[in-house]
């Protein structure tokens, strides 16, 4: 039976380790990127229709600002739908409705998550259900063509990403970790943060080598050691994000003062991530951080969770 509408839930990510190597000839950096999928999630619904179009709205109960999200061909979900249609040799006929709870331009890969969800939704909508042409590996390939974070949004869980971050290996993770994400008004441009990282390194005479996966981080994940994980969190982009948005220093310091086991800027920022010792501790942290100047929302979440999933 051919589907007429498909809804996919897709998680945000936090980078537990983001180590940035030297700039490559293709303009990217070699990375070690330990991704962790968390329970903040967007939903993308694809409805069979005569033309490809997209609408974007905040998810019920969410205060995420969606005004800056494109609703044309610049939207990654639209580009994902076009890739699926091209691969299947069909007309890209669908209305995409995106309901967002992942912060926009917040360093949590919300746009990449929506692209992953659109890949899954449109493949289900347009592919032959009896003899599908697009399998998991095909969707991962299409995801990598869209952006470095898209394949992980398909995979979910916890994974080590190499290269640009698109070459993924699942990481052994025991138990559940509890988080609070403090969002900020306005976003930070990922290219601008990487450029500032390069500038700061050049100004300091620092030469980046090829990064390695943190053994301490991997051990903490494998044993479910929240304190060990908090101590091992690392993000090479954090100094650049703090240079571009100095107010984030106050947010990070406040979380540490409130007893967070660890903290860091999520990805390229400006969202700040705090690791809590329990669900109750996360609720307390969120309540306290939500009252700080410069914090738009403080959202509790947990991880790891699955990647893009049809609901």
Secondary structure by P-SEA (a helix, b strand, c coil): ccccbbbbbbbbbbccbbbbccccccccccccccccccccbbbbbbccccbbbbbbbccccccccccccccccccaaaaaaaaaaaaaccccbbbbbbbcccccccccaaaaaaaaaaaaaaaaaccccccccccaaaaaaaaaaaccaaaaaacccbbbbcccccccccccccbbbbbbbbbbcbbbbaaaaaaaaaaaaaaaccccccccccaaaaaaaaaccaaaaaaaccccaaaaaaaaccaaaaaaaaaaaaccccccccccccbbbbbbccaaaaaaaaaaaaacccccbbbbbbccccccccc
